[in-house]
Amino acid sequence: MAVNQEQLDRIRAGKGFIAALDQSGGSTPKALKLYGIEENEYADDAEMFGLVHKMRSRIVTSPAFSGERVFGAILFERTLDDRFDGRDAAEYLWQVKGVVPFLKIDKGLEDEANGVQLLKPIPGLDALLARARAKGVFGTKERSVIKQNNAAGIAAVLDQQFELGQQVLAAGLVPIIEPEVDIKAADKAEIETTLKQGLLERLDKVDASTPVILKLTLPEVDGFFQELVDHPSVLKVVALSGGYSRDDANARLARNPGVVASFSRALTEGLSAQQSDDQFNAALDTAIESIYRASIA
């Protein structure tokens, strides 16, 4: 099943970055707290998700948010059936903003074993992928975490990611393969060496006519992912902020040509529910411009 060619061309040629707006149940309370909404301000999950959707809506409907600087956005599954400015969320992103929609499909992480956290099972995945494609979604995102330079653990992460990636490709969507490296890992540089070797071995088996996207932690050695950027089976290499501040993430990103941002916390840093619309739009514009500049550096 072929992917949307217009969206594929947009991702391949687009200047800018992918906004990560996919905070899930586990990360939503922290995202809301950073946005100025405390846990005692909502009574249950329904209210919590309603508040975070209002935050996302405020971001994507802002005049600062458009396809000129943001060429993609990752949505949480609940957002897929929600609306922005009265229109279906994925449709609004693409038709109104010119931003390619992606969907977070993972259900969280298993407990740590062999220095890594694998993806939990994803029940009903085929149905979810079909629903996403029907709604105009271009690709998916699925996140694992690597905490130690354990060869068996890293291999398990990559085997699971690429197996899932093939299932996503078969559904006519493009996977964002995300083996995140914990920025606090004592052997982060060594992990990145093992990870890159494993990625290259598996990418060589991916048909270049159906490329994947890689989402990686910003590396310790500048330019370390250049072989991945240049690989024919890689559509794009994007970077998560991973807990770095926006200034630090931008500085690291700018030293890695060909890698672009896919930031979450670093994107929303400085935004607040208490800001007026003018203040919010100005703060968002500053954030987007700084991340855009780092992405095209």
Phi and psi in degrees as GROMACS dihedral restraints (atoms count N, CA, C in turn):
[ dihedral_restraints ]
;  ai    aj    ak    al  type     phi  dphi    fc
    3     4     5     6     1   -79.9    20    10
    4     5     6     7     1   146.9    20    10
    6     7     8     9     1   -79.4    20    10
    7     8     9    10     1   167.9    20    10
    9    10    11    12     1   -68.1    20    10
   10    11    12    13     1   111.1    20    10
   12    13    14    15     1   -66.1    20    10
   13    14    15    16     1   -38.0    20    10
   15    16    17    18     1   -62.7    20    10
   16    17    18    19     1   -42.4    20    10
   18    19    20    21     1   -70.3    20    10
   19    20    21    22     1   -37.2    20    10
   21    22    23    24     1   -58.9    20    10
   22    23    24    25     1   -46.0    20    10
   24    25    26    27     1   -63.5    20    10
   25    26    27    28     1   -36.3    20    10
   27    28    29    30     1   -64.2    20    10
   28    29    30    31     1   -44.1    20    10
   30    31    32    33     1   -66.9    20    10
   31    32    33    34     1   -43.7    20    10
   33    34    35    36     1   -63.4    20    10
   34    35    36    37     1   -43.2    20    10
   36    37    38    39     1   -97.7    20    10
   37    38    39    40     1   -13.3    20    10
   39    40    41    42     1   -65.4    20    10
   40    41    42    43     1   138.3    20    10
   42    43    44    45     1   -98.1    20    10
   43    44    45    46     1   136.3    20    10
   45    46    47    48     1   130.1    20    10
   46    47    48    49     1  -140.6    20    10
   48    49    50    51     1  -153.9    20    10
   49    50    51    52     1   173.8    20    10
   51    52    53    54     1  -105.8    20    10
   52    53    54    55     1   122.6    20    10
   54    55    56    57     1   -81.5    20    10
   55    56    57    58     1   131.3    20    10
   57    58    59    60     1   -97.4    20    10
   58    59    60    61     1   101.5    20    10
   60    61    62    63     1  -114.8    20    10
   61    62    63    64     1    42.4    20    10
   63    64    65    66     1  -117.4    20    10
   64    65    66    67     1    30.7    20    10
   66    67    68    69     1   -55.3    20    10
   67    68    69    70     1   130.6    20    10
   69    70    71    72     1  -106.0    20    10
   70    71    72    73     1  -169.0    20    10
   72    73    74    75     1   -54.8    20    10
   73    74    75    76     1   -41.9    20    10
   75    76    77    78     1   -71.6    20    10
   76    77    78    79     1   -34.3    20    10
   78    79    80    81     1   -97.6    20    10
   79    80    81    82     1    -9.2    20    10
   81    82    83    84     1   -64.4    20    10
   82    83    84    85     1   -45.5    20    10
   84    85    86    87     1   -56.4    20    10
   85    86    87    88     1   -40.9    20    10
   87    88    89    90     1   -66.7    20    10
   88    89    90    91     1   -41.5    20    10
   90    91    92    93     1   -62.0    20    10
   91    92    93    94     1   -42.2    20    10
   93    94    95    96     1   -66.9    20    10
   94    95    96    97     1   -39.3    20    10
   96    97    98    99     1   -62.0    20    10
   97    98    99   100     1   -43.7    20    10
   99   100   101   102     1   -64.0    20    10
  100   101   102   103     1   -26.2    20    10
  102   103   104   105     1   -85.6    20    10
  103   104   105   106     1    -2.7    20    10
  105   106   107   108     1    96.8    20    10
  106   107   108   109     1    16.1    20    10
  108   109   110   111     1  -117.4    20    10
  109   110   111   112     1   115.1    20    10
  111   112   113   114     1   -81.7    20    10
  112   113   114   115     1   161.1    20    10
  114   115   116   117     1   -63.8    20    10
  115   116   117   118     1   -26.3    20    10
  117   118   119   120     1   -78.2    20    10
  118   119   120   121     1     1.7    20    10
  120   121   122   123     1   -94.5    20    10
  121   122   123   124     1     0.3    20    10
  123   124   125   126     1  -139.8    20    10
  124   125   126   127     1   146.9    20    10
  126   127   128   129     1   -92.0    20    10
  127   128   129   130     1   -27.8    20    10
  129   130   131   132     1  -156.0    20    10
  130   131   132   133     1  -178.7    20    10
  132   133   134   135     1   -61.8    20    10
  133   134   135   136     1   -37.2    20    10
  135   136   137   138     1   -60.7    20    10
  136   137   138   139     1   -45.2    20    10
  138   139   140   141     1   -67.6    20    10
  139   140   141   142     1   -39.3    20    10
  141   142   143   144     1   -60.2    20    10
  142   143   144   145     1   -48.5    20    10
  144   145   146   147     1   -68.5    20    10
  145   146   147   148     1   -31.1    20    10
  147   148   149   150     1   -63.7    20    10
  148   149   150   151     1   -41.0    20    10
  150   151   152   153     1   -68.5    20    10
  151   152   153   154     1   -41.1    20    10
  153   154   155   156     1   -70.8    20    10
  154   155   156   157     1   -30.3    20    10
  156   157   158   159     1   -67.0    20    10
  157   158   159   160     1   -36.9    20    10
  159   160   161   162     1   -61.9    20    10
  160   161   162   163     1   -38.6    20    10
  162   163   164   165     1   -63.9    20    10
  163   164   165   166     1   -47.0    20    10
  165   166   167   168     1   -62.2    20    10
  166   167   168   169     1   -41.8    20    10
  168   169   170   171     1   -61.5    20    10
  169   170   171   172     1   -40.3    20    10
  171   172   173   174     1   -63.4    20    10
  172   173   174   175     1   -35.9    20    10
  174   175   176   177     1   -68.8    20    10
  175   176   177   178     1   -54.4    20    10
  177   178   179   180     1   -73.7    20    10
  178   179   180   181     1   -24.3    20    10
  180   181   182   183     1   -89.2    20    10
  181   182   183   184     1    -5.2    20    10
  183   184   185   186     1   -65.9    20    10
  184   185   186   187     1   143.5    20    10
  186   187   188   189     1   -61.9    20    10
  187   188   189   190     1   -18.6    20    10
  189   190   191   192     1   -73.3    20    10
  190   191   192   193     1   -19.5    20    10
  192   193   194   195     1  -101.5    20    10
  193   194   195   196     1   108.3    20    10
  195   196   197   198     1  -155.0    20    10
  196   197   198   199     1   169.0    20    10
  198   199   200   201     1   -66.3    20    10
  199   200   201   202     1    -9.5    20    10
  201   202   203   204     1   -66.8    20    10
  202   203   204   205     1   -32.1    20    10
  204   205   206   207     1  -123.2    20    10
  205   206   207   208     1   -22.4    20    10
  207   208   209   210     1  -116.4    20    10
  208   209   210   211     1   109.6    20    10
  210   211   212   213     1   -97.0    20    10
  211   212   213   214     1    -7.3    20    10
  213   214   215   216     1  -152.2    20    10
  214   215   216   217     1   159.0    20    10
  216   217   218   219     1  -146.5    20    10
  217   218   219   220     1   136.4    20    10
  219   220   221   222     1   -99.3    20    10
  220   221   222   223     1   127.9    20    10
  222   223   224   225     1  -107.1    20    10
  223   224   225   226     1   152.6    20    10
  225   226   227   228     1   -79.3    20    10
  226   227   228   229     1   151.6    20    10
  228   229   230   231     1   -56.5    20    10
  229   230   231   232     1   -40.1    20    10
  231   232   233   234     1   -61.9    20    10
  232   233   234   235     1   -30.8    20    10
  234   235   236   237     1   -67.7    20    10
  235   236   237   238     1   -26.0    20    10
  237   238   239   240     1   -57.4    20    10
  238   239   240   241     1   -34.2    20    10
  240   241   242   243     1  -100.2    20    10
  241   242   243   244     1    11.8    20    10
  243   244   245   246     1  -105.7    20    10
  244   245   246   247     1  -174.1    20    10
  246   247   248   249     1  -133.7    20    10
  247   248   249   250     1   150.0    20    10
  249   250   251   252     1  -116.7    20    10
  250   251   252   253     1   123.7    20    10
  252   253   254   255     1    51.2    20    10
  253   254   255   256     1    40.0    20    10
  255   256   257   258     1    82.7    20    10
  256   257   258   259     1     2.0    20    10
  258   259   260   261     1  -119.7    20    10
  259   260   261   262     1   152.0    20    10
  261   262   263   264     1   -47.4    20    10
  262   263   264   265     1   135.1    20    10
  264   265   266   267     1   -57.8    20    10
  265   266   267   268     1   -51.2    20    10
  267   268   269   270     1   -66.1    20    10
  268   269   270   271     1   -39.9    20    10
  270   271   272   273     1   -62.1    20    10
  271   272   273   274     1   -42.7    20    10
  273   274   275   276     1   -59.8    20    10
  274   275   276   277     1   -46.6    20    10
  276   277   278   279     1   -56.8    20    10
  277   278   279   280     1   -48.2    20    10
  279   280   281   282     1   -79.6    20    10
  280   281   282   283     1   -48.9    20    10
  282   283   284   285     1   -77.3    20    10
  283   284   285   286     1   -34.2    20    10
  285   286   287   288     1   -95.5    20    10
  286   287   288   289     1   -43.0    20    10
  288   289   290   291     1  -101.1    20    10
  289   290   291   292     1   -13.9    20    10
  291   292   293   294     1    70.1    20    10
  292   293   294   295     1    29.1    20    10
  294   295   296   297     1  -111.6    20    10
  295   296   297   298     1   127.5    20    10
  297   298   299   300     1   -75.1    20    10
  298   299   300   301     1   125.5    20    10
  300   301   302   303     1   -87.1    20    10
  301   302   303   304     1   137.7    20    10
  303   304   305   306     1  -120.9    20    10
  304   305   306   307     1   162.7    20    10
  306   307   308   309     1  -129.4    20    10
  307   308   309   310     1   128.1    20    10
  309   310   311   312     1   -72.2    20    10
  310   311   312   313     1   121.5    20    10
  312   313   314   315     1  -110.2    20    10
  313   314   315   316     1   -13.2    20    10
  315   316   317   318     1   -73.9    20    10
  316   317   318   319     1   156.5    20    10
  318   319   320   321     1  -108.3    20    10
  319   320   321   322     1    24.6    20    10
  321   322   323   324     1   100.2    20    10
  322   323   324   325     1  -169.8    20    10
  324   325   326   327     1  -116.7    20    10
  325   326   327   328     1   146.9    20    10
  327   328   329   330     1   -72.8    20    10
  328   329   330   331     1   166.6    20    10
  330   331   332   333     1   -64.3    20    10
  331   332   333   334     1   153.9    20    10
  333   334   335   336     1   -64.0    20    10
  334   335   336   337     1   134.7    20    10
  336   337   338   339     1  -149.9    20    10
  337   338   339   340     1   138.6    20    10
  339   340   341   342     1    53.4    20    10
  340   341   342   343     1    36.1    20    10
  342   343   344   345     1    75.2    20    10
  343   344   345   346     1    12.4    20    10
  345   346   347   348     1  -140.1    20    10
  346   347   348   349     1   165.2    20    10
  348   349   350   351     1  -122.1    20    10
  349   350   351   352     1   113.2    20    10
  351   352   353   354     1   -77.5    20    10
  352   353   354   355     1   167.1    20    10
  354   355   356   357     1   -70.5    20    10
  355   356   357   358     1   141.7    20    10
  357   358   359   360     1   -69.8    20    10
  358   359   360   361     1   159.1    20    10
  360   361   362   363     1   -56.2    20    10
  361   362   363   364     1   150.8    20    10
  363   364   365   366     1  -117.9    20    10
  364   365   366   367     1    87.1    20    10
  366   367   368   369     1   -65.8    20    10
  367   368   369   370     1   144.8    20    10
  369   370   371   372     1    68.5    20    10
  370   371   372   373     1    27.1    20    10
  372   373   374   375     1   -64.3    20    10
  373   374   375   376     1   -44.4    20    10
  375   376   377   378     1   -57.9    20    10
  376   377   378   379     1   -41.5    20    10
  378   379   380   381     1   -66.4    20    10
  379   380   381   382     1   -39.3    20    10
  381   382   383   384     1   -65.1    20    10
  382   383   384   385     1   -42.9    20    10
  384   385   386   387     1   -63.8    20    10
  385   386   387   388     1   -40.4    20    10
  387   388   389   390     1   -64.3    20    10
  388   389   390   391     1   -41.7    20    10
  390   391   392   393     1   -65.9    20    10
  391   392   393   394     1   -40.6    20    10
  393   394   395   396     1   -63.0    20    10
  394   395   396   397     1   -45.6    20    10
  396   397   398   399     1   -62.3    20    10
  397   398   399   400     1   -40.7    20    10
  399   400   401   402     1   -62.8    20    10
  400   401   402   403     1   -28.8    20    10
  402   403   404   405     1   -88.1    20    10
  403   404   405   406     1     0.6    20    10
  405   406   407   408     1    93.6    20    10
  406   407   408   409     1    14.3    20    10
  408   409   410   411     1   -73.5    20    10
  409   410   411   412     1   141.2    20    10
  411   412   413   414     1   -92.2    20    10
  412   413   414   415     1   -37.6    20    10
  414   415   416   417     1  -154.6    20    10
  415   416   417   418     1  -179.3    20    10
  417   418   419   420     1  -125.1    20    10
  418   419   420   421     1   166.6    20    10
  420   421   422   423     1  -134.8    20    10
  421   422   423   424     1   137.4    20    10
  423   424   425   426     1  -143.7    20    10
  424   425   426   427     1   121.7    20    10
  426   427   428   429     1  -112.2    20    10
  427   428   429   430     1   127.1    20    10
  429   430   431   432     1  -112.0    20    10
  430   431   432   433     1   169.5    20    10
  432   433   434   435     1  -133.1    20    10
  433   434   435   436     1   135.9    20    10
  435   436   437   438     1  -114.2    20    10
  436   437   438   439     1   126.9    20    10
  438   439   440   441     1  -116.9    20    10
  439   440   441   442     1   -16.3    20    10
  441   442   443   444     1  -141.9    20    10
  442   443   444   445     1   156.4    20    10
  444   445   446   447     1   -82.5    20    10
  445   446   447   448     1    71.7    20    10
  447   448   449   450     1  -109.3    20    10
  448   449   450   451     1   112.6    20    10
  450   451   452   453     1   -58.7    20    10
  451   452   453   454     1   -41.6    20    10
  453   454   455   456     1   -66.8    20    10
  454   455   456   457     1   -41.5    20    10
  456   457   458   459     1   -65.5    20    10
  457   458   459   460     1   -44.1    20    10
  459   460   461   462     1   -65.4    20    10
  460   461   462   463     1   -40.1    20    10
  462   463   464   465     1   -62.3    20    10
  463   464   465   466     1   -39.8    20    10
  465   466   467   468     1   -64.3    20    10
  466   467   468   469     1   -41.3    20    10
  468   469   470   471     1   -59.7    20    10
  469   470   471   472     1   -48.8    20    10
  471   472   473   474     1   -69.5    20    10
  472   473   474   475     1   -39.7    20    10
  474   475   476   477     1   -59.7    20    10
  475   476   477   478     1   -44.6    20    10
  477   478   479   480     1   -65.8    20    10
  478   479   480   481     1   -43.2    20    10
  480   481   482   483     1   -62.8    20    10
  481   482   483   484     1   -45.0    20    10
  483   484   485   486     1   -74.3    20    10
  484   485   486   487     1   -32.3    20    10
  486   487   488   489     1   -63.5    20    10
  487   488   489   490     1   -45.4    20    10
  489   490   491   492     1   -64.5    20    10
  490   491   492   493     1   -39.0    20    10
  492   493   494   495     1   -58.5    20    10
  493   494   495   496     1   -38.9    20    10
  495   496   497   498     1   -65.7    20    10
  496   497   498   499     1   -36.5    20    10
  498   499   500   501     1   -65.4    20    10
  499   500   501   502     1   -39.6    20    10
  501   502   503   504     1   -66.0    20    10
  502   503   504   505     1   -45.5    20    10
  504   505   506   507     1   -60.2    20    10
  505   506   507   508     1   -40.1    20    10
  507   508   509   510     1   -63.9    20    10
  508   509   510   511     1   -23.4    20    10
  510   511   512   513     1   -88.3    20    10
  511   512   513   514     1     3.3    20    10
  513   514   515   516     1    83.9    20    10
  514   515   516   517     1    22.6    20    10
  516   517   518   519     1  -123.4    20    10
  517   518   519   520     1   163.6    20    10
  519   520   521   522     1  -108.6    20    10
  520   521   522   523     1   123.2    20    10
  522   523   524   525     1   -81.6    20    10
  523   524   525   526     1   138.8    20    10
  525   526   527   528     1   -94.8    20    10
  526   527   528   529     1   106.3    20    10
  528   529   530   531     1   -83.9    20    10
  529   530   531   532     1   119.8    20    10
  531   532   533   534     1  -126.9    20    10
  532   533   534   535     1    89.1    20    10
  534   535   536   537     1   -93.3    20    10
  535   536   537   538     1    82.3    20    10
  537   538   539   540     1   -64.3    20    10
  538   539   540   541     1   137.8    20    10
  540   541   542   543     1  -102.0    20    10
  541   542   543   544     1   126.7    20    10
  543   544   545   546     1   -60.7    20    10
  544   545   546   547     1   123.2    20    10
  546   547   548   549     1   -67.3    20    10
  547   548   549   550     1   -14.2    20    10
  549   550   551   552     1   -92.8    20    10
  550   551   552   553     1     0.0    20    10
  552   553   554   555     1   -62.4    20    10
  553   554   555   556     1   132.5    20    10
  555   556   557   558     1   -64.5    20    10
  556   557   558   559     1   -31.0    20    10
  558   559   560   561     1  -111.6    20    10
  559   560   561   562     1    42.5    20    10
  561   562   563   564     1   -56.7    20    10
  562   563   564   565     1   -45.1    20    10
  564   565   566   567     1   -62.7    20    10
  565   566   567   568     1   -40.4    20    10
  567   568   569   570     1   -67.7    20    10
  568   569   570   571     1   -38.4    20    10
  570   571   572   573     1   -57.8    20    10
  571   572   573   574     1   -43.9    20    10
  573   574   575   576     1   -64.9    20    10
  574   575   576   577     1   -33.5    20    10
  576   577   578   579     1   -65.6    20    10
  577   578   579   580     1   -47.7    20    10
  579   580   581   582     1   -63.0    20    10
  580   581   582   583     1   -42.3    20    10
  582   583   584   585     1   -63.4    20    10
  583   584   585   586     1   -46.7    20    10
  585   586   587   588     1   -61.9    20    10
  586   587   588   589     1   -43.0    20    10
  588   589   590   591     1   -59.6    20    10
  589   590   591   592     1   -44.7    20    10
  591   592   593   594     1   -65.6    20    10
  592   593   594   595     1   -37.8    20    10
  594   595   596   597     1   -64.4    20    10
  595   596   597   598     1   -46.3    20    10
  597   598   599   600     1   -62.0    20    10
  598   599   600   601     1   -40.4    20    10
  600   601   602   603     1   -61.2    20    10
  601   602   603   604     1   -40.8    20    10
  603   604   605   606     1   -80.1    20    10
  604   605   606   607     1   -34.1    20    10
  606   607   608   609     1   -64.5    20    10
  607   608   609   610     1   -31.7    20    10
  609   610   611   612     1   -63.3    20    10
  610   611   612   613     1   -16.6    20    10
  612   613   614   615     1   -99.6    20    10
  613   614   615   616     1     0.6    20    10
  615   616   617   618     1   -94.0    20    10
  616   617   618   619     1   129.0    20    10
  618   619   620   621     1   -61.3    20    10
  619   620   621   622     1   124.9    20    10
  621   622   623   624     1   -64.0    20    10
  622   623   624   625     1   -17.7    20    10
  624   625   626   627     1   -77.4    20    10
  625   626   627   628     1   -12.9    20    10
  627   628   629   630     1  -129.1    20    10
  628   629   630   631     1    71.9    20    10
  630   631   632   633     1   -73.4    20    10
  631   632   633   634     1   162.0    20    10
  633   634   635   636     1  -114.3    20    10
  634   635   636   637     1   167.1    20    10
  636   637   638   639     1  -108.2    20    10
  637   638   639   640     1   140.2    20    10
  639   640   641   642     1  -109.0    20    10
  640   641   642   643     1   134.3    20    10
  642   643   644   645     1  -118.3    20    10
  643   644   645   646     1   114.4    20    10
  645   646   647   648     1  -128.6    20    10
  646   647   648   649     1   154.9    20    10
  648   649   650   651     1   -70.1    20    10
  649   650   651   652     1   139.9    20    10
  651   652   653   654     1   -58.0    20    10
  652   653   654   655     1   130.0    20    10
  654   655   656   657     1   -80.1    20    10
  655   656   657   658     1   160.9    20    10
  657   658   659   660     1   -72.1    20    10
  658   659   660   661     1   -33.2    20    10
  660   661   662   663     1  -102.4    20    10
  661   662   663   664     1   119.9    20    10
  663   664   665   666     1   -58.7    20    10
  664   665   666   667     1   136.4    20    10
  666   667   668   669     1    76.1    20    10
  667   668   669   670     1     9.9    20    10
  669   670   671   672     1   -64.8    20    10
  670   671   672   673     1   -25.2    20    10
  672   673   674   675     1   -97.2    20    10
  673   674   675   676     1    16.1    20    10
  675   676   677   678     1   -59.5    20    10
  676   677   678   679     1   -38.0    20    10
  678   679   680   681     1   -62.0    20    10
  679   680   681   682     1   -32.5    20    10
  681   682   683   684     1   -74.6    20    10
  682   683   684   685     1   -41.2    20    10
  684   685   686   687     1   -57.7    20    10
  685   686   687   688     1   -40.3    20    10
  687   688   689   690     1   -86.1    20    10
  688   689   690   691     1    -6.5    20    10
  690   691   692   693     1   -68.8    20    10
  691   692   693   694     1   133.3    20    10
  693   694   695   696     1   -63.3    20    10
  694   695   696   697     1   -20.1    20    10
  696   697   698   699     1   -94.1    20    10
  697   698   699   700     1     9.0    20    10
  699   700   701   702     1  -112.6    20    10
  700   701   702   703     1   118.9    20    10
  702   703   704   705     1   -74.2    20    10
  703   704   705   706     1   -41.4    20    10
  705   706   707   708     1  -160.0    20    10
  706   707   708   709     1   146.4    20    10
  708   709   710   711     1  -109.4    20    10
  709   710   711   712     1   121.7    20    10
  711   712   713   714     1  -118.6    20    10
  712   713   714   715     1   158.2    20    10
  714   715   716   717     1  -121.1    20    10
  715   716   717   718     1   138.2    20    10
  717   718   719   720     1   -87.0    20    10
  718   719   720   721     1   156.5    20    10
  720   721   722   723     1   -78.9    20    10
  721   722   723   724     1   -29.4    20    10
  723   724   725   726     1    64.1    20    10
  724   725   726   727     1    18.4    20    10
  726   727   728   729     1   105.4    20    10
  727   728   729   730     1   -11.8    20    10
  729   730   731   732     1   -69.1    20    10
  730   731   732   733     1   148.8    20    10
  732   733   734   735     1   -64.6    20    10
  733   734   735   736     1   163.5    20    10
  735   736   737   738     1   -60.4    20    10
  736   737   738   739     1   -43.5    20    10
  738   739   740   741     1   -61.9    20    10
  739   740   741   742     1   -43.7    20    10
  741   742   743   744     1   -67.8    20    10
  742   743   744   745     1   -44.6    20    10
  744   745   746   747     1   -61.5    20    10
  745   746   747   748     1   -43.9    20    10
  747   748   749   750     1   -62.7    20    10
  748   749   750   751     1   -42.0    20    10
  750   751   752   753     1   -64.2    20    10
  751   752   753   754     1   -42.9    20    10
  753   754   755   756     1   -65.3    20    10
  754   755   756   757     1   -42.8    20    10
  756   757   758   759     1   -61.6    20    10
  757   758   759   760     1   -44.0    20    10
  759   760   761   762     1   -62.5    20    10
  760   761   762   763     1   -20.6    20    10
  762   763   764   765     1   -90.1    20    10
  763   764   765   766     1     7.5    20    10
  765   766   767   768     1  -126.7    20    10
  766   767   768   769     1    79.6    20    10
  768   769   770   771     1   -56.5    20    10
  769   770   771   772     1   139.8    20    10
  771   772   773   774     1    90.6    20    10
  772   773   774   775     1   -16.0    20    10
  774   775   776   777     1   -95.8    20    10
  775   776   777   778     1   135.5    20    10
  777   778   779   780     1  -119.6    20    10
  778   779   780   781     1   166.0    20    10
  780   781   782   783     1   -79.2    20    10
  781   782   783   784     1   150.1    20    10
  783   784   785   786     1  -140.7    20    10
  784   785   786   787     1    71.2    20    10
  786   787   788   789     1   -92.1    20    10
  787   788   789   790     1   149.4    20    10
  789   790   791   792     1  -115.5    20    10
  790   791   792   793     1   -77.3    20    10
  792   793   794   795     1   -60.7    20    10
  793   794   795   796     1   -38.8    20    10
  795   796   797   798     1   -68.4    20    10
  796   797   798   799     1   -25.1    20    10
  798   799   800   801     1   -74.1    20    10
  799   800   801   802     1   -43.4    20    10
  801   802   803   804     1   -88.5    20    10
  802   803   804   805     1    -3.4    20    10
  804   805   806   807     1   -55.4    20    10
  805   806   807   808     1   127.4    20    10
  807   808   809   810     1    90.9    20    10
  808   809   810   811     1    -6.4    20    10
  810   811   812   813     1   -88.0    20    10
  811   812   813   814     1   145.2    20    10
  813   814   815   816     1  -145.4    20    10
  814   815   816   817     1   142.4    20    10
  816   817   818   819     1   -63.0    20    10
  817   818   819   820     1   -23.4    20    10
  819   820   821   822     1   -83.9    20    10
  820   821   822   823     1    -8.8    20    10
  822   823   824   825     1   -72.9    20    10
  823   824   825   826     1   145.5    20    10
  825   826   827   828     1   -66.9    20    10
  826   827   828   829     1   165.4    20    10
  828   829   830   831     1   -59.5    20    10
  829   830   831   832     1   -39.7    20    10
  831   832   833   834     1   -64.6    20    10
  832   833   834   835     1   -42.9    20    10
  834   835   836   837     1   -65.7    20    10
  835   836   837   838     1   -42.7    20    10
  837   838   839   840     1   -62.7    20    10
  838   839   840   841     1   -48.5    20    10
  840   841   842   843     1   -63.8    20    10
  841   842   843   844     1   -36.3    20    10
  843   844   845   846     1   -68.1    20    10
  844   845   846   847     1   -42.1    20    10
  846   847   848   849     1   -65.8    20    10
  847   848   849   850     1   -41.1    20    10
  849   850   851   852     1   -66.3    20    10
  850   851   852   853     1   -40.3    20    10
  852   853   854   855     1   -61.1    20    10
  853   854   855   856     1   -41.9    20    10
  855   856   857   858     1   -61.9    20    10
  856   857   858   859     1   -44.1    20    10
  858   859   860   861     1   -63.3    20    10
  859   860   861   862     1   -49.8    20    10
  861   862   863   864     1   -62.5    20    10
  862   863   864   865     1   -42.2    20    10
  864   865   866   867     1   -64.1    20    10
  865   866   867   868     1   -40.9    20    10
  867   868   869   870     1   -67.3    20    10
  868   869   870   871     1   -40.0    20    10
  870   871   872   873     1   -70.7    20    10
  871   872   873   874     1   -38.9    20    10
  873   874   875   876     1   -59.2    20    10
  874   875   876   877     1   -47.5    20    10
  876   877   878   879     1   -62.2    20    10
  877   878   879   880     1   -40.6    20    10
  879   880   881   882     1   -66.8    20    10
  880   881   882   883     1   -33.3    20    10
  882   883   884   885     1   -72.7    20    10
  883   884   885   886     1   -28.8    20    10
  885   886   887   888     1  -102.5    20    10
  886   887   888   889     1     3.6    20    10
